[in-house]
């Protein structure tokens, strides 16, 4: 009996340690974010190949708030939803707008931020983001993006040639080479990825931002698999925290300047 009591105490101690370890492990579980890393200032790679950008920094802050560790999984933008459905990662974090069309395939968290979509063309082109102005022109867009959907819905029927690309940088290359007349893009991505560079000096945003909430969506959110309510609720709570404490606003100012990113 004297031997039994110490053994029981030791067993209880081990059980307590195991329970604590399990709790810690659960508290720091890994969240796999899927992204397409060629869309600065939202996501891109630095000189040493490290991921950088607004979505990276906000995503890492969300992981901290959710007591999780971020892991980043790269794929092409048009492959993000199929890869999510195929469980290659847990959520999409790649400047993806929550649109009605995408909601048919996946669910979304609450909106993290919202940014405008604008047309880029040569300064002296006289082009505007209207079907009449762009008739007979070639407009490059990121494949599977809301910009592609918008351009094909509003402009293509009027005689505009909409050309999708897997990489936005390829769009800029063809724009400079004269193979495209314009590109429709999220404004901060166009500013950082092209207009602010020496190669973009002869180009500018033309006209006002385009509007169509049904196609362009309610704002940038994280895509999750249908029915994954536990992860959605966990991410929503973390998003609310980093919005309330000013983290999203501070990071947006760092990457986007004075662009208003407030969800409408």
N, C-alpha and C positions, 0 to 999 in steps of 0.2 A: 504493500500500500504506500509505503514511503517513496518507493521508486516510481509508482504510478503517477503521483501528483506532479513531480518535476517533469515527467514526460508529457503529461497533459498540458502543463504550462508552456512547455517548449513547442508543442503542436499548435497551441493557440497563438503563440508569438509568430510562428511561421505563417499561419493562416492570415494573421493581421498584415504581415509584410506582403504576402501575396495579393491580398485585397487592395492594399495601398498601391502596389506596383501596377495592378490591373487598372486602377482608377487613373493613375498617371498616364498609362499607355493610352487609355481611352481619351484622356484629356488632351493628348498631343498626337492624335491620329493624323494620317496624311490625307490631304485633299489634292487630288490630281486635276489641275486646270489644263484644258486644251486651248491652244492658241495658234495663230498664224503670225509668225514673228517678222513680218515685212511691212509694218504699217505704223511708222513713227508719226506722232509722238506717243501713240497708244502702246505699241509693242514693237520692238526692234532689237537688234544686237549691237553691242558696243564693239570697240576695236579688238577686245580680247575674246569676243564671242559670248559675253555675258548678256543676259536678257535685261532690257531696260525699257522704261516708258511709264505712262500714267497707269495703264491697266496692271502692270507688274507691281508697281508700288502700292496701289490701292488693294490689289489682290493679296499682297503680303500682309497689309494691315488688317484686312478682313480675316485672314487665317489666324493672325495673332488674337484678334477679338473673339474668334470662334474656338480658340485653344487648339488649333490645328497647325500642321506644317505644310506649306505649299510645295507641290512638285509640279513642274511645267512640262507638258507634252506637246510637241510641235506637229502640225499637219497643215495642209493647204486649207484656205478658208472654206472652199466648197466641200471639203471633206470633214469639216468639224461636226456637223449634225450626224452623219452616218457613223463617225468614230465614237461619238457620245453614245449613240444607240447601241453600238457594238461593245460598249464598256471599256474602251481604250483609255478613258479618263472619266472623272466624276462630274465635271461641270465645264462649260465653255466660258472663257474669259478672254474675249478677243474683239472688243469694240463692236459687239453684236447687238443690234437694235431688236427689241422685243416687238415683233410684228404679228399681225393676225395670221399670215401665211405660215410663219415659223411655229406659232402656237399650235398649229395642227399636228406638228411632228414632235415637239418637245414642250416642256414647261419652262417658265422663267421665274427668277427671283423678283423682288421689287426693283424698281429702276434705281441704278447707282448714280447716273448722271445723264444729261442730254446735251447734244451738240448739233449745230446746223449742217446741212448738206448744200454745197455750192458748186458752180461750174467754173472750171479754169480754162482759159484760152489766151491767145496772144493779146496783149494790151490794145493793139490797134486793129483787132479783128472785127470789131463791131458786133460780135456775137452776144446773144442773150439766152438765158435758159428757157426758151419758149420753142414750141414746135415750128412756128413760122420762121424764126431766126435760124434754127438748126437744120431745116429741110435740106437734104442733099449732103449734109456733113457727116463726118465719122466721129463718134464719141466713145472714148475708152472708159471702161468701168471694171471694177474688181468683180470677178466671177462669183456668183451666188450672193452678192451683196444686195442691200436694199437699193443702192444706186442703180444696179443693173435692172432690178424689178421696176423701179420708177421710170427709168429711161425707156424700157421696152413697153411700158403701159401708156406713157404720156407722149413719147416722142417717135418711137419706131413706126406707129401707124401713120404718121404724118410724113414719112419718107426719110427719117433720120436713121443712119446705120449705127447700131449699137454694137460695140466690139468688146466682149468680155475677156479678161486676162486673169490668170491664176495669181499674179503678183502685181501689186500696184506700181512697183518700180519699173516693170516692163511697160506699163502704160506711159509713164513719163518718158522713157526711152523712145517710144514710137511717136509721142507728141513732139519731141524735139527733132525727130527725123522727118517730120512732116507726114507721117502715115496716119496721124489722127489730127483732128481739128480742135478737139477739146476733151476734157475728162470731168466726170461728175464724181465728187469725193466728199467725205466728211471734211469740213473746213479746216480743223486743226491738223489733220493728216496732210492735206494739200499744202498748208502753210509751212509746216515743219519738213515734210518730205520732199518738197519741190520749190515752192516760191521763195523760201528763205535762202536757198542755195544759189551760187553764181549761175548755174545752168538755167535757173528759172527766172532770171532778171527781166526777160522780155514778156513774161506771162503774168496774169493777175486773175483774181476772182472777178467774174463779170456778172452783172445783175445781182438780184437779191437771192437769198437762200430759197430753195424750192420747198414747197409744203404739200404734204399729203399724209396725214397721220395714219391712215389705214395701211399705206405701203411703208412709209418711213418709220412707223412705230412710235411707241410712247417714250423711248429712250434706251440707253445702254443698260443691259441687265445680264445676269449670268444664266446661261442655258443649262437646264438639268433634265434628266430623263423623266418621261411621263410617270406620274405617281410617286416620285421620290419626295414625298412630303416631309420626311424627317430632315433630309439635307436642305430642302428649301427653307424650312422653318429656322434651321440653324444658321444658314447664310443670311436670311432676312434679319435676324436678330443682330448679327455681326455688322451687316450693312448699316442698319439703323444706328448702331453705336459709332461707327467711323464717320457717319454723316453728322450726327449730333455733336461730336467732340471737335468738329472742324477739320478732320484729317482729309476728307475728300476735297473740300474747298481749298485747303492749303496746297495739296498735290496738284490740283487742277490749275491753280495760279502758277505753279512752277513750270508746268508743261504747256499750258494753253494760254497763258497771259490773262487778259481781261475778258475772255469769252465767258458768257454766262452759261453755266452747266447745270443750273437748278432744274430738277425734274418739274415739268409742267403738269 
